[in-house]
Amino acid sequence: MAGPTGHGTSLGGSLGDLLRAQVTPRHRLSTYNARHWHAQLRQLTGTHRGYQALHDAGLHVTTQTLINWLSDPEYNIRRGYRDLIHTAYENIALVPADPIPDHVRNGQFEISGTVKTGQDERERGTRRAAPLRIDGRRGDWSAIEELWAAGELTDDAFEDHFIDDVIVADIGEGTDGWDFPGSSYSVELR
């Protein structure tokens, strides 16, 4: 039974497409784009979640103070309060990434495309050569998960960590490391 397939111009792009098809990456809500503290405060005080974010950020002022701030966008508040409002706003605006699911970390990956180790370079996933099969259970996914959660997992970083932390952990270094010099890859998760 074939699982989701990632197609991309590089191995990292294919892996990234495959992961993004499985889980939601860290992202910013499109409705949170206010720049000025007053607009941010108005948006935050419009919802219970916003009030909670203000509280969690450490903004503890009286209701009358909030009313004064909200009634006048030119009201002069201390920089420390503006920073707390901004922190609360960003905490609401940024949606954390879903965790990488077990079926991805424990999956069997089949990589088709140009694979090179040492002097051996061949097209994998053809009638002449089986795809490169990788057991994800043997890999160390911690660096990938950390970058994913921070919203910093680029396709290049994913490829580098997948090679170093998953492929090498499963099948070793190869003759002289692993390289994916091709222009297009297919990655299947089984």
PLY file of the C-alpha trace (Angstrom):
ply
format ascii 1.0
element vertex 190
property float x
property float y
property float z
element edge 189
property int vertex1
property int vertex2
end_header
0.00 0.00 0.00
1.54 3.26 -1.11
1.41 6.27 1.16
1.65 9.97 0.36
4.19 10.97 -2.23
6.25 14.13 -2.31
7.48 15.38 -5.68
9.91 18.26 -5.88
12.89 19.62 -7.69
15.24 18.38 -4.99
15.24 15.70 -2.35
14.67 18.39 0.31
11.74 19.81 -1.66
10.21 16.35 -2.06
10.64 15.60 1.64
9.28 19.03 2.56
6.24 18.57 0.30
5.62 15.17 1.84
5.79 16.56 5.39
3.61 19.60 4.61
0.99 17.23 3.13
0.89 15.36 6.46
0.87 18.19 9.03
0.34 21.93 9.25
3.54 23.96 9.53
3.98 26.94 11.84
2.25 29.92 10.27
0.89 33.39 10.89
-2.85 34.05 10.90
-3.63 36.39 8.01
-6.00 38.51 10.14
-3.20 39.54 12.51
-1.37 42.28 10.63
-1.77 45.39 12.84
1.43 47.33 13.46
0.48 50.02 16.00
0.03 49.08 19.67
-3.47 50.58 19.74
-4.71 48.51 16.79
-3.13 45.42 18.31
-4.77 46.09 21.67
-8.19 46.65 20.05
-7.91 43.32 18.25
-6.73 41.49 21.36
-9.48 42.86 23.59
-12.08 41.73 21.06
-11.78 38.07 22.09
-11.40 36.00 25.23
-8.26 34.44 23.69
-6.82 37.93 23.27
-7.47 38.84 26.91
-5.84 35.58 27.95
-2.81 36.35 25.77
-2.48 39.78 27.39
-2.65 38.17 30.83
-0.14 35.44 29.84
2.24 38.09 28.49
2.17 39.81 31.89
-0.06 42.81 31.20
-1.90 43.44 34.47
-3.75 46.77 34.41
-7.15 47.90 35.63
-10.22 47.88 33.43
-10.26 51.69 33.58
-6.69 51.83 32.27
-7.65 49.57 29.34
-10.65 51.80 28.60
-8.41 54.87 28.63
-5.93 53.23 26.26
-8.64 51.99 23.91
-10.45 55.34 23.78
-7.42 57.28 22.56
-4.93 55.93 20.00
-2.57 58.79 20.88
-2.58 57.90 24.57
1.01 57.85 25.79
1.70 54.46 27.38
5.06 53.26 28.61
7.26 51.31 26.24
7.14 48.28 28.57
3.35 48.10 28.17
3.63 48.47 24.39
6.12 45.58 24.39
3.73 43.38 26.41
0.87 44.18 24.01
3.10 43.32 21.05
4.21 40.06 22.70
0.60 39.04 23.34
-0.32 39.93 19.76
2.50 37.84 18.30
1.65 34.92 20.58
-1.88 34.89 19.17
-0.86 35.61 15.56
1.61 32.72 15.28
0.05 29.27 15.13
2.49 26.56 16.21
3.31 23.70 13.88
1.57 20.38 14.35
4.02 17.80 15.71
5.53 15.41 13.19
3.31 12.32 13.48
4.62 8.89 14.44
3.68 7.38 11.08
6.13 9.79 9.40
8.98 9.28 11.90
8.40 5.52 11.86
7.66 5.25 8.16
9.42 3.44 5.38
10.67 5.93 2.78
11.29 5.03 -0.87
13.38 7.59 -2.74
13.44 7.58 -6.54
15.87 9.77 -8.47
19.62 10.19 -8.83
21.48 8.87 -5.79
25.25 9.03 -5.36
27.58 7.53 -2.81
31.30 7.66 -3.57
31.77 6.85 -7.28
28.43 5.01 -7.49
25.84 7.29 -9.03
22.64 5.80 -10.38
19.02 6.48 -11.06
16.98 4.75 -8.35
13.36 3.66 -8.65
13.63 2.33 -12.19
13.37 -1.14 -13.67
17.15 -1.43 -13.31
17.50 -0.18 -9.73
15.06 -0.30 -6.83
14.29 2.91 -4.96
16.53 3.79 -2.04
14.63 2.39 0.94
15.04 4.07 4.33
13.57 2.95 7.65
12.57 6.13 9.49
12.36 4.31 12.83
16.13 4.06 12.99
16.67 7.80 12.55
17.14 10.61 15.04
14.39 13.10 14.21
15.14 15.57 17.03
16.89 18.24 14.92
14.22 18.01 12.20
11.45 18.30 14.80
13.13 21.27 16.49
13.50 23.19 13.21
9.94 22.24 12.18
8.46 23.50 15.46
10.38 26.78 15.15
9.17 27.30 11.57
12.77 27.17 10.32
12.83 23.84 8.46
13.87 24.82 4.95
14.04 22.23 2.19
17.86 22.35 2.28
17.98 21.90 6.07
15.48 19.03 5.83
17.61 17.29 3.19
20.81 17.76 5.22
19.29 16.44 8.45
17.42 13.62 6.72
20.70 12.43 5.16
22.79 12.84 8.33
20.24 11.81 10.96
17.91 9.35 9.23
19.61 7.79 6.17
23.02 7.38 7.83
21.38 6.03 11.00
19.56 3.40 8.94
22.02 2.26 6.28
25.32 3.90 7.19
27.58 6.49 5.59
27.76 4.82 2.19
31.05 4.72 0.34
31.67 8.44 0.75
28.50 9.95 2.17
25.18 10.37 0.39
24.45 12.92 -2.30
21.31 13.62 -4.29
22.58 15.53 -7.35
19.47 15.06 -9.49
16.91 17.66 -10.45
13.75 15.75 -9.49
12.86 13.22 -6.81
9.89 11.19 -5.74
9.64 10.24 -2.09
6.99 7.77 -0.99
6.06 7.10 2.61
4.84 3.58 3.26
0 1
1 2
2 3
3 4
4 5
5 6
6 7
7 8
8 9
9 10
10 11
11 12
12 13
13 14
14 15
15 16
16 17
17 18
18 19
19 20
20 21
21 22
22 23
23 24
24 25
25 26
26 27
27 28
28 29
29 30
30 31
31 32
32 33
33 34
34 35
35 36
36 37
37 38
38 39
39 40
40 41
41 42
42 43
43 44
44 45
45 46
46 47
47 48
48 49
49 50
50 51
51 52
52 53
53 54
54 55
55 56
56 57
57 58
58 59
59 60
60 61
61 62
62 63
63 64
64 65
65 66
66 67
67 68
68 69
69 70
70 71
71 72
72 73
73 74
74 75
75 76
76 77
77 78
78 79
79 80
80 81
81 82
82 83
83 84
84 85
85 86
86 87
87 88
88 89
89 90
90 91
91 92
92 93
93 94
94 95
95 96
96 97
97 98
98 99
99 100
100 101
101 102
102 103
103 104
104 105
105 106
106 107
107 108
108 109
109 110
110 111
111 112
112 113
113 114
114 115
115 116
116 117
117 118
118 119
119 120
120 121
121 122
122 123
123 124
124 125
125 126
126 127
127 128
128 129
129 130
130 131
131 132
132 133
133 134
134 135
135 136
136 137
137 138
138 139
139 140
140 141
141 142
142 143
143 144
144 145
145 146
146 147
147 148
148 149
149 150
150 151
151 152
152 153
153 154
154 155
155 156
156 157
157 158
158 159
159 160
160 161
161 162
162 163
163 164
164 165
165 166
166 167
167 168
168 169
169 170
170 171
171 172
172 173
173 174
174 175
175 176
176 177
177 178
178 179
179 180
180 181
181 182
182 183
183 184
184 185
185 186
186 187
187 188
188 189
